[in-house]
Amino acid sequence: MVRTAHTRAPGRGLLRCRPDGSGVETVARGFENLVEVVFLPDGSIIGTVTWYQLPERGVRDALVHVLEEGQFPIHPVDTSVSHLQFNAVLPPVALFPAVAHSGLEIYSGNAFPPDMRGNLFSAQHNSRKIVRHHLTPEGSSYACETYDFVTTEDPDVHFSDVLQDTDGSLLLLDTGSWYVQHCPTGRIRQAPARGGIYRVSFEHPRAMSSPKPPRGQQTG
């Protein structure tokens, strides 16, 4: 049986349901493109959004804190619902230019230095970056410090996702230059770049413990 949640509001939303597919409901709405979310240890939902707002003063995309019944500025009003609606849109945790904010990962391993544990890592498709976000509680949400983690000047590289492997390293997914259907900046020049997967590891001067081997290299 297919179960659906309905809304007459424009834009997209974040939905949830039970493991059997029942109880479908809308958590938040008004996004133009919520790409990926992660859950912090306290249960908070953080997500990457392209088109958080119409371009203004050079910024468009965002890292957002998704709250129950939250509304976002690209499509802020849903007149079809009778439940509580905020009288203001939710502010971003961090704003960015048109970077095409993509995949998101929360780092739960112990292979990187302690100050990176619990940080978020996001892919920026247009700017050819993987960036690190350090969140600290601020009021009822979070303050964010963002640092470049991996960057390249290669115009054929377009990072789309970042994943944590079993050994605590990070895998970076590069879509190359083929994706142009909804992203004209996906191909800057005519090139046969098909993308790839890169691994980022940290070499400890003195290993505190032996990390698990990455997938495909288990022994015994």
C-alpha positions in Angstrom: 0.0 0.0 0.0 1.3 3.4 -0.9 0.7 6.1 1.7 1.1 9.8 0.9 1.2 13.2 2.7 -0.6 16.0 0.9 -0.1 19.8 0.9 -1.2 22.5 -1.6 1.9 24.6 -0.7 4.5 25.2 -3.3 8.0 23.8 -2.8 9.1 20.7 -1.0 9.1 19.3 2.5 10.7 16.9 4.9 8.5 13.8 5.6 8.7 11.0 8.1 6.9 7.7 8.6 7.0 4.5 10.6 9.2 1.6 9.4 6.1 -0.1 7.8 5.3 3.1 5.8 2.4 4.2 7.9 1.9 7.5 9.8 3.3 9.6 7.0 3.5 13.3 8.0 5.2 16.5 7.1 7.9 17.6 9.5 8.7 20.9 7.8 8.1 22.6 4.5 8.9 25.5 2.2 12.2 24.2 0.9 13.1 24.5 -2.7 15.7 21.8 -2.4 16.5 20.2 0.9 19.3 17.8 -0.1 20.3 15.8 2.9 19.8 15.9 6.7 21.7 14.4 9.7 20.7 14.0 13.3 22.8 15.5 16.1 23.3 13.6 19.4 20.5 15.7 20.9 18.1 14.8 18.2 18.3 18.1 16.3 18.0 17.9 12.5 20.5 19.8 10.4 20.2 19.9 6.6 21.8 21.3 3.5 19.6 23.4 1.3 20.0 24.9 -2.1 17.8 27.9 -2.8 17.2 28.7 0.9 16.3 32.1 -0.4 16.3 34.1 -3.6 19.8 35.4 -4.2 20.4 38.4 -1.9 23.7 40.2 -1.3 25.5 37.3 -3.0 24.1 34.5 -0.8 21.5 31.8 -1.7 22.2 28.4 -0.2 22.3 27.4 3.5 22.9 25.0 6.3 19.6 24.9 8.3 18.2 23.7 11.6 15.0 21.9 10.7 12.3 22.3 13.4 8.8 20.8 13.7 6.4 22.7 11.4 9.2 25.0 10.4 8.8 27.3 7.4 11.5 28.6 5.1 11.7 31.8 3.1 11.6 30.5 -0.5 8.0 29.2 0.1 7.0 30.5 3.6 3.2 30.1 3.6 1.1 27.0 3.6 -2.6 27.9 3.8 -3.8 24.3 3.5 -2.8 23.3 7.1 -4.6 24.1 10.3 -1.8 23.4 12.8 0.6 25.9 14.4 2.6 28.0 11.9 5.4 30.2 12.9 5.0 34.0 12.3 8.5 34.2 10.9 10.6 32.0 8.7 13.5 30.0 10.3 16.9 31.7 10.0 19.8 29.7 8.6 22.6 28.2 10.7 25.0 29.4 7.9 24.5 31.1 4.6 26.5 30.5 1.4 26.6 31.8 -2.2 25.2 29.5 -5.0 27.5 26.7 -4.0 24.9 24.0 -4.7 25.0 22.7 -1.2 24.8 18.9 -1.5 25.6 15.8 0.7 26.1 16.0 4.4 27.8 13.8 7.0 28.2 14.0 10.8 31.6 12.7 11.8 31.3 10.0 14.5 34.7 8.3 14.1 37.9 8.7 16.1 40.5 8.7 13.3 40.6 12.5 12.9 41.7 14.9 15.6 39.3 15.4 18.6 38.3 18.9 17.5 36.8 17.4 14.3 34.7 14.7 16.0 31.0 15.5 16.0 31.6 18.1 13.2 29.6 18.2 10.0 31.1 17.8 6.6 29.2 19.0 3.5 29.8 18.9 -0.2 29.6 22.0 -2.3 29.0 21.0 -5.9 29.6 24.4 -7.6 32.5 25.6 -5.6 34.4 22.2 -5.8 34.8 22.0 -2.0 34.2 19.8 1.0 33.7 22.0 4.0 33.7 21.4 7.8 31.1 22.9 10.1 31.7 23.2 13.8 28.5 23.8 15.6 28.1 25.2 19.1 24.7 25.7 21.0 23.4 29.3 20.7 20.0 30.1 22.2 17.6 27.5 20.9 19.7 26.7 17.8 23.4 26.7 16.9 26.2 29.0 15.9 28.4 27.7 13.1 32.1 28.1 12.1 32.9 26.8 8.6 36.3 25.8 7.4 37.5 24.6 4.0 38.5 20.9 4.3 39.2 19.8 0.7 39.4 22.3 -2.2 40.4 22.0 -5.8 40.8 24.4 -8.8 40.0 21.6 -11.3 36.9 22.8 -13.2 35.8 19.2 -13.9 35.5 18.3 -10.2 32.0 18.6 -8.6 31.7 17.1 -5.1 28.2 15.8 -4.5 28.5 13.8 -1.2 30.8 12.9 1.7 30.5 9.7 3.7 32.3 8.2 6.7 33.9 4.8 6.1 34.4 2.0 8.7 38.0 3.0 9.4 37.0 6.6 10.2 38.3 8.1 6.9 36.0 10.2 4.7 35.0 9.3 1.2 34.4 12.2 -1.2 32.1 11.6 -4.1 32.8 13.6 -7.3 30.2 13.5 -10.1 32.6 14.9 -12.6 31.2 17.1 -15.4 28.3 15.1 -16.8 25.4 16.5 -14.7 24.0 19.5 -16.6 20.3 18.9 -16.7 19.4 21.1 -13.7 22.8 22.5 -13.1 24.4 24.4 -16.0 27.6 24.9 -14.0 28.0 21.1 -13.9 30.0 21.4 -17.1 32.3 24.4 -17.5 34.1 23.0 -20.5 33.9 20.1 -22.8 35.8 17.3 -20.9 35.3 13.6 -20.4 35.4 13.9 -16.6 33.3 11.0 -15.2 34.0 11.7 -11.6 35.5 9.5 -8.9 35.6 8.6 -5.2 38.5 9.9 -3.1 39.5 8.9 0.5 40.8 11.4 3.1 42.6 9.8 6.0 44.5 11.3 8.9 48.0 10.1 9.8 48.5 10.2 13.5 52.1 10.8 14.7 51.4 8.2 17.3 48.3 6.1 16.8 46.2 6.0 19.9 44.5 2.8 18.7 44.4 0.7 15.5 41.5 1.9 13.4 39.3 -0.5 11.6 40.4 -1.2 8.0 38.3 0.3 5.2 35.8 -1.8 3.4 37.3 -4.4 1.1 40.6 -4.6 3.2 39.4 -6.7 6.2 41.7 -9.6 7.1 41.0 -12.9 8.9 
